[in-house]
Amino acid sequence: MALPPNVQSHLPSQENLLLDYLRRLEKQKDGRKAVLILISGLKPFNRREQHVRAATSSFEPLAQEMEGQLFSLKTADLIFIYKESAHPRVETVVQKIRFLFSDDPLLEDDSSERRFVTWYDVATQFEDILRLVQSLVDVEDKKLGDMRDRRSDTRASLKARQERGEPLTPAVLARVEQSLGSADLSNLVRRQFVCAFDAKLRPQPFFSELFISIADLRETVVPGVNMTANRWLFQHLTETLDRRMLSMLGKTDRIAITGDISFNLNIATLLSNEFLAFDDNITAGRRGAMIIELQLVDIFADLNAFMFVREFVQDKGYRICVDSLNHQTMELVDRDKLGVDLVKIVWSPELVDRGEEMHDRVRAFVKRIGENRVIMCRVDSREAIDFGRRVGIALFQGRQVENLIAEDNRRKELLKLKRRIERSAPAGHPPLKSKS
């Protein structure tokens, strides 16, 4: 079966590498076997990232010893192509993976289990493997395209309803808070990294912010309600969310906590018994890795309360960040007088569009605060990073930063995979050339 000339240029990276690897094996198929593990056939609760990672890591020792090469497809399915001599060890690994998912309906009986794992002899079934890989890629590409279209339509419709929907009322708020009392919110916790960048725009993580996604909470609990329409009711809701976040942070089995982290709290929460209980349950070392983010409006609502809690939490080892300044409110903040550690300024195209006078004001603000203490947040474009660096800002957060982190991770993984392929390539074939 000949490979279409334009196939590889349009395929996702892992599939592209798999097809290239098969092409290189075509004339040296003897002594090779393959196994396909259809993780995509499992129930959603068995396809979570940690499960896929556990299955993938089971093959690591064999890959490191050059006994075979693993490919993880967009479907989450795994294909491992290996030397025939390693077959007993591969069978052991596959048995381990079967056990990992033994509670899934797909593995309830022998006939279903055969649909989960398929074995191939590369020499005699090469064409079958090639067709299988191509069909998996084609199906997944179509599925992802359809899913993106549906998700985009649904979310656009929901957003439009929410923007013109009913405002949050005390009755609705009571219903929401009652739901939050028993709901598992760990799946609504999101993480965004604050990063510096090197000369090649490669991200260097500084810390990460953990927050409960209000948009996802709204979609889940009260679709059609504009939760931010009533500022004071929303403020009350955030205090409830603060307490739930503290509860989850105190239980490391609920959400993964690695490195320095930040999280938003209200001053009222910092004065509450819930925060005292949270503080009692964590070590001094963990306090030093935590940054508490406060809204400027909350600080100015009661400066005396702020000064009290600031001194209390900083004495404990926490750091404080003032969140969500803009080009108007940045003039109100004197970091030294407030005694805070970091400040965030929200990116807006206005910062560029208002010309040199605005640029100079932001530059002076950064100089006054300290370039390593100002974070530009809600960064959604390369323009935001370029502007921030021109005015002296060193730290950034937002969707564009997450995109650059993902791009850097893909580059590292591809480089790692290409090196493995080159080391395990059949003799007499040139090494795979990097396109990066």
JOUR-V509572 format. One record per residue. RES is the residue in one letter. PHI is phi in whole degrees, -180 to 180 (none if undefined). PSI is psi in radians with two decimals (NA if undefined). Layout:
res:RES phi:PHI psi:PSI
res:RES phi:PHI psi:PSI
//
This chain:
res:M phi:none psi:2.02
res:A phi:-78 psi:2.51
res:L phi:-81 psi:2.24
res:P phi:-58 psi:2.45
res:P phi:-62 psi:-0.47
res:N phi:-102 psi:0.11
res:V phi:-64 psi:-0.89
res:Q phi:-67 psi:-0.51
res:S phi:-70 psi:-0.27
res:H phi:-110 psi:-0.05
res:L phi:-89 psi:2.66
res:P phi:-60 psi:2.77
res:S phi:-59 psi:-0.83
res:Q phi:-63 psi:-0.77
res:E phi:-64 psi:-0.67
res:N phi:-60 psi:-0.80
res:L phi:-65 psi:-0.66
res:L phi:-63 psi:-0.79
res:L phi:-63 psi:-0.69
res:D phi:-64 psi:-0.72
res:Y phi:-63 psi:-0.73
res:L phi:-63 psi:-0.70
res:R phi:-60 psi:-0.69
res:R phi:-71 psi:-0.44
res:L phi:-85 psi:-0.22
res:E phi:-55 psi:-0.64
res:K phi:-95 psi:-0.01
res:Q phi:-136 psi:0.99
res:K phi:-83 psi:-0.39
res:D phi:-62 psi:2.47
res:G phi:79 psi:0.26
res:R phi:-122 psi:2.50
res:K phi:-129 psi:2.95
res:A phi:-145 psi:2.64
res:V phi:-134 psi:2.37
res:L phi:-111 psi:2.21
res:I phi:-115 psi:2.00
res:L phi:-89 psi:1.32
res:I phi:-65 psi:-0.46
res:S phi:-64 psi:-0.30
res:G phi:-84 psi:-0.12
res:L phi:-80 psi:2.87
res:K phi:-67 psi:2.69
res:P phi:-54 psi:-0.64
res:F phi:-69 psi:-0.23
res:N phi:-102 psi:0.06
res:R phi:-111 psi:0.32
res:R phi:-68 psi:2.82
res:E phi:-56 psi:-0.71
res:Q phi:-67 psi:-0.55
res:H phi:-71 psi:-0.79
res:V phi:-63 psi:-0.72
res:R phi:-63 psi:-0.69
res:A phi:-64 psi:-0.74
res:A phi:-64 psi:-0.77
res:T phi:-63 psi:-0.77
res:S phi:-67 psi:-0.35
res:S phi:-63 psi:-0.47
res:F phi:-88 psi:-0.13
res:E phi:-54 psi:-0.85
res:P phi:-57 psi:-0.73
res:L phi:-66 psi:-0.72
res:A phi:-65 psi:-0.72
res:Q phi:-67 psi:-0.50
res:E phi:-89 psi:0.20
res:M phi:64 psi:0.43
res:E phi:-86 psi:-0.26
res:G phi:-177 psi:3.11
res:Q phi:-132 psi:2.28
res:L phi:-100 psi:2.43
res:F phi:-127 psi:2.21
res:S phi:-107 psi:1.95
res:L phi:-83 psi:2.90
res:K phi:-60 psi:-0.45
res:T phi:-74 psi:-0.16
res:A phi:83 psi:-0.07
res:D phi:-69 psi:2.67
res:L phi:-119 psi:2.41
res:I phi:-124 psi:2.16
res:F phi:-118 psi:2.07
res:I phi:-105 psi:2.21
res:Y phi:-146 psi:2.92
res:K phi:-75 psi:2.50
res:E phi:-58 psi:-0.56
res:S phi:-65 psi:-0.37
res:A phi:-91 psi:0.09
res:H phi:-57 psi:-0.78
res:P phi:-59 psi:-0.69
res:R phi:-68 psi:-0.65
res:V phi:-66 psi:-0.70
res:E phi:-59 psi:-0.68
res:T phi:-64 psi:-0.75
res:V phi:-63 psi:-0.78
res:V phi:-63 psi:-0.69
res:Q phi:-63 psi:-0.66
res:K phi:-63 psi:-0.73
res:I phi:-68 psi:-0.69
res:R phi:-57 psi:-0.78
res:F phi:-64 psi:-0.65
res:L phi:-58 psi:-0.62
res:F phi:-110 psi:0.43
res:S phi:-64 psi:-0.33
res:D phi:-86 psi:0.01
res:D phi:-83 psi:2.45
res:P phi:-56 psi:-0.48
res:L phi:-62 psi:-0.46
res:L phi:-108 psi:0.37
res:E phi:-72 psi:-0.51
res:D phi:-138 psi:2.94
res:D phi:-62 psi:-0.69
res:S phi:-65 psi:-0.69
res:S phi:-67 psi:-0.67
res:E phi:-61 psi:-0.58
res:R phi:-67 psi:-0.38
res:R phi:-80 psi:-0.31
res:F phi:-82 psi:-0.65
res:V phi:-127 psi:2.28
res:T phi:-128 psi:2.28
res:W phi:-102 psi:2.54
res:Y phi:-134 psi:2.52
res:D phi:-99 psi:1.99
res:V phi:-61 psi:-0.67
res:A phi:-63 psi:-0.73
res:T phi:-99 psi:-0.28
res:Q phi:-123 psi:0.47
res:F phi:-59 psi:-0.79
res:E phi:-64 psi:-0.65
res:D phi:-63 psi:-0.76
res:I phi:-63 psi:-0.76
res:L phi:-63 psi:-0.77
res:R phi:-65 psi:-0.68
res:L phi:-61 psi:-0.84
res:V phi:-61 psi:-0.78
res:Q phi:-63 psi:-0.72
res:S phi:-68 psi:-0.69
res:L phi:-60 psi:-0.76
res:V phi:-64 psi:-0.80
res:D phi:-63 psi:-0.79
res:V phi:-63 psi:-0.79
res:E phi:-67 psi:-0.68
res:D phi:-60 psi:-0.76
res:K phi:-67 psi:-0.73
res:K phi:-62 psi:-0.79
res:L phi:-65 psi:-0.67
res:G phi:-64 psi:-0.78
res:D phi:-64 psi:-0.71
res:M phi:-64 psi:-0.75
res:R phi:-61 psi:-0.71
res:D phi:-64 psi:-0.79
res:R phi:-65 psi:-0.77
res:R phi:-63 psi:-0.71
res:S phi:-64 psi:-0.76
res:D phi:-65 psi:-0.76
res:T phi:-65 psi:-0.82
res:R phi:-68 psi:-0.65
res:A phi:-64 psi:-0.73
res:S phi:-66 psi:-0.75
res:L phi:-65 psi:-0.74
res:K phi:-62 psi:-0.72
res:A phi:-63 psi:-0.71
res:R phi:-66 psi:-0.70
res:Q phi:-68 psi:-0.67
res:E phi:-66 psi:-0.57
res:R phi:-108 psi:0.13
res:G phi:-76 psi:-3.13
res:E phi:-69 psi:2.51
res:P phi:-72 psi:2.81
res:L phi:-66 psi:2.23
res:T phi:-116 psi:2.85
res:P phi:-55 psi:-0.67
res:A phi:-66 psi:-0.77
res:V phi:-66 psi:-0.72
res:L phi:-60 psi:-0.74
res:A phi:-62 psi:-0.70
res:R phi:-66 psi:-0.72
res:V phi:-64 psi:-0.82
res:E phi:-66 psi:-0.59
res:Q phi:-65 psi:-0.70
res:S phi:-65 psi:-0.69
res:L phi:-67 psi:-0.43
res:G phi:-61 psi:-0.57
res:S phi:-116 psi:-0.09
res:A phi:-78 psi:2.55
res:D phi:-86 psi:1.87
res:L phi:-93 psi:0.04
res:S phi:-62 psi:-0.50
res:N phi:-78 psi:-0.10
res:L phi:-102 psi:-0.04
res:V phi:-78 psi:2.23
res:R phi:-115 psi:2.74
res:R phi:-127 psi:2.29
res:Q phi:-130 psi:2.33
res:F phi:-89 psi:2.53
res:V phi:-101 psi:2.16
res:C phi:-131 psi:2.63
res:A phi:-96 psi:2.98
res:F phi:-131 psi:2.49
res:D phi:-85 psi:-3.03
res:A phi:-63 psi:-0.47
res:K phi:-95 psi:0.28
res:L phi:62 psi:0.59
res:R phi:-92 psi:2.27
res:P phi:-72 psi:2.44
res:Q phi:-121 psi:1.78
res:P phi:-59 psi:2.41
res:F phi:-107 psi:-0.89
res:F phi:-161 psi:3.06
res:S phi:-128 psi:2.52
res:E phi:-97 psi:2.30
res:L phi:-104 psi:2.31
res:F phi:-151 psi:2.68
res:I phi:-87 psi:2.16
res:S phi:-70 psi:1.95
res:I phi:-65 psi:-0.67
res:A phi:-62 psi:-0.78
res:D phi:-71 psi:-0.62
res:L phi:-62 psi:-0.74
res:R phi:-63 psi:-0.78
res:E phi:-63 psi:-0.62
res:T phi:-80 psi:-0.75
res:V phi:-98 psi:-0.86
res:V phi:-134 psi:1.13
res:P phi:-61 psi:2.41
res:G phi:93 psi:-0.03
res:V phi:-112 psi:2.30
res:N phi:-84 psi:1.74
res:M phi:-73 psi:-0.34
res:T phi:-101 psi:0.07
res:A phi:-64 psi:-0.66
res:N phi:-104 psi:1.86
res:R phi:-60 psi:-0.71
res:W phi:-76 psi:-0.65
res:L phi:-67 psi:-0.67
res:F phi:-64 psi:-0.69
res:Q phi:-59 psi:-0.73
res:H phi:-63 psi:-0.70
res:L phi:-63 psi:-0.73
res:T phi:-63 psi:-0.54
res:E phi:-66 psi:-0.65
res:T phi:-64 psi:-0.76
res:L phi:-65 psi:-0.62
res:D phi:-55 psi:-0.84
res:R phi:-64 psi:-0.66
res:R phi:-68 psi:-0.67
res:M phi:-64 psi:-0.77
res:L phi:-60 psi:-0.70
res:S phi:-62 psi:-0.76
res:M phi:-70 psi:-0.68
res:L phi:-66 psi:-0.49
res:G phi:-79 psi:-0.15
res:K phi:-124 psi:1.69
res:T phi:-67 psi:-0.19
res:D phi:-81 psi:-0.18
res:R phi:-87 psi:-0.76
res:I phi:-137 psi:2.54
res:A phi:-75 psi:2.26
res:I phi:-121 psi:1.97
res:T phi:-134 psi:2.44
res:G phi:70 psi:-3.02
res:D phi:-71 psi:2.42
res:I phi:-131 psi:2.76
res:S phi:-128 psi:2.77
res:F phi:-156 psi:2.58
res:N phi:-83 psi:2.33
res:L phi:-136 psi:2.74
res:N phi:-90 psi:2.70
res:I phi:-61 psi:-0.64
res:A phi:-60 psi:-0.63
res:T phi:-68 psi:-0.69
res:L phi:-65 psi:-0.39
res:L phi:-92 psi:0.01
res:S phi:-91 psi:2.85
res:N phi:-65 psi:-0.53
res:E phi:-62 psi:-0.70
res:F phi:-70 psi:-0.69
res:L phi:-61 psi:-0.70
res:A phi:-67 psi:-0.73
res:F phi:-60 psi:-0.81
res:D phi:-63 psi:-0.66
res:D phi:-64 psi:-0.45
res:N phi:-95 psi:0.02
res:I phi:-118 psi:2.75
res:T phi:-84 psi:2.83
res:A phi:-61 psi:-0.63
res:G phi:-63 psi:-0.67
res:R phi:-71 psi:-0.61
res:R phi:-59 psi:-0.71
res:G phi:-65 psi:-0.28
res:A phi:-100 psi:0.17
res:M phi:-117 psi:2.37
res:I phi:-118 psi:2.19
res:I phi:-97 psi:2.14
res:E phi:-98 psi:2.28
res:L phi:-122 psi:2.51
res:Q phi:-80 psi:2.49
res:L phi:-61 psi:-0.68
res:V phi:-64 psi:-0.59
res:D phi:-69 psi:-0.68
res:I phi:-64 psi:-0.86
res:F phi:-74 psi:-0.30
res:A phi:-65 psi:-0.54
res:D phi:-155 psi:1.53
res:L phi:-64 psi:-0.62
res:N phi:-64 psi:-0.74
res:A phi:-63 psi:-0.73
res:F phi:-60 psi:-0.83
res:M phi:-60 psi:-0.66
res:F phi:-65 psi:-0.89
res:V phi:-70 psi:-0.59
res:R phi:-59 psi:-0.85
res:E phi:-63 psi:-0.69
res:F phi:-63 psi:-0.89
res:V phi:-73 psi:-0.62
res:Q phi:-68 psi:-0.62
res:D phi:-62 psi:-0.54
res:K phi:-76 psi:-0.31
res:G phi:115 psi:-0.14
res:Y phi:-72 psi:2.72
res:R phi:-107 psi:2.76
res:I phi:-122 psi:2.37
res:C phi:-124 psi:2.30
res:V phi:-86 psi:2.15
res:D phi:-98 psi:2.60
res:S phi:61 psi:0.79
res:L phi:-73 psi:2.75
res:N phi:-130 psi:-3.04
res:H phi:-67 psi:-0.27
res:Q phi:-90 psi:-0.76
res:T phi:-86 psi:-0.22
res:M phi:-62 psi:-0.49
res:E phi:-69 psi:-0.32
res:L phi:-83 psi:-0.16
res:V phi:-104 psi:2.15
res:D phi:-115 psi:1.85
res:R phi:-59 psi:-0.72
res:D phi:-64 psi:-0.77
res:K phi:-69 psi:-0.67
res:L phi:-74 psi:-0.44
res:G phi:74 psi:0.52
res:V phi:-97 psi:2.91
res:D phi:-96 psi:-0.59
res:L phi:-143 psi:2.76
res:V phi:-136 psi:2.63
res:K phi:-116 psi:2.34
res:I phi:-117 psi:2.34
res:V phi:-80 psi:2.28
res:W phi:-68 psi:2.41
res:S phi:-149 psi:2.43
res:P phi:-55 psi:-0.38
res:E phi:-59 psi:-0.54
res:L phi:-60 psi:-0.58
res:V phi:-87 psi:-0.79
res:D phi:-67 psi:-0.42
res:R phi:-81 psi:0.04
res:G phi:85 psi:-2.97
res:E phi:-62 psi:-0.59
res:E phi:-61 psi:-0.77
res:M phi:-66 psi:-0.72
res:H phi:-58 psi:-0.76
res:D phi:-66 psi:-0.65
res:R phi:-64 psi:-0.76
res:V phi:-67 psi:-0.71
res:R phi:-61 psi:-0.75
res:A phi:-66 psi:-0.68
res:F phi:-61 psi:-0.79
res:V phi:-64 psi:-0.72
res:K phi:-64 psi:-0.69
res:R phi:-70 psi:-0.69
res:I phi:-80 psi:-0.69
res:G phi:115 psi:2.16
res:E phi:-63 psi:-0.48
res:N phi:-90 psi:0.14
res:R phi:-118 psi:0.02
res:V phi:-109 psi:2.27
res:I phi:-116 psi:2.20
res:M phi:-89 psi:2.07
res:C phi:-109 psi:3.00
res:R phi:56 psi:0.68
res:V phi:-77 psi:2.02
res:D phi:-120 psi:0.20
res:S phi:-156 psi:2.80
res:R phi:-64 psi:-0.54
res:E phi:-58 psi:-0.69
res:A phi:-63 psi:-0.76
res:I phi:-67 psi:-0.77
res:D phi:-60 psi:-0.78
res:F phi:-64 psi:-0.83
res:G phi:-57 psi:-0.75
res:R phi:-68 psi:-0.57
res:R phi:-66 psi:-0.56
res:V phi:-97 psi:0.13
res:G phi:101 psi:0.04
res:I phi:-77 psi:2.35
res:A phi:-109 psi:-0.29
res:L phi:-121 psi:2.43
res:F phi:-139 psi:2.66
res:Q phi:-149 psi:2.47
res:G phi:147 psi:-3.09
res:R phi:-60 psi:-0.70
res:Q phi:-65 psi:-0.63
res:V phi:-65 psi:-0.76
res:E phi:-62 psi:-0.66
res:N phi:-63 psi:-0.73
res:L phi:-69 psi:-0.60
res:I phi:-65 psi:-0.80
res:A phi:-62 psi:-0.73
res:E phi:-63 psi:-0.72
res:D phi:-67 psi:-0.68
res:N phi:-65 psi:-0.71
res:R phi:-63 psi:-0.71
res:R phi:-62 psi:-0.75
res:K phi:-66 psi:-0.74
res:E phi:-66 psi:-0.72
res:L phi:-64 psi:-0.72
res:L phi:-62 psi:-0.74
res:K phi:-63 psi:-0.77
res:L phi:-67 psi:-0.73
res:K phi:-62 psi:-0.67
res:R phi:-65 psi:-0.67
res:R phi:-66 psi:-0.74
res:I phi:-62 psi:-0.73
res:E phi:-63 psi:-0.67
res:R phi:-71 psi:-0.53
res:S phi:-103 psi:0.11
res:A phi:-64 psi:2.51
res:P phi:-58 psi:2.56
res:A phi:-62 psi:2.56
res:G phi:89 psi:0.00
res:H phi:-112 psi:2.45
res:P phi:-66 psi:2.65
res:P phi:-64 psi:2.68
res:L phi:-68 psi:2.22
res:K phi:-86 psi:2.39
res:S phi:-76 psi:2.42
res:K phi:-95 psi:-0.02
res:S phi:-81 psi:NA
//
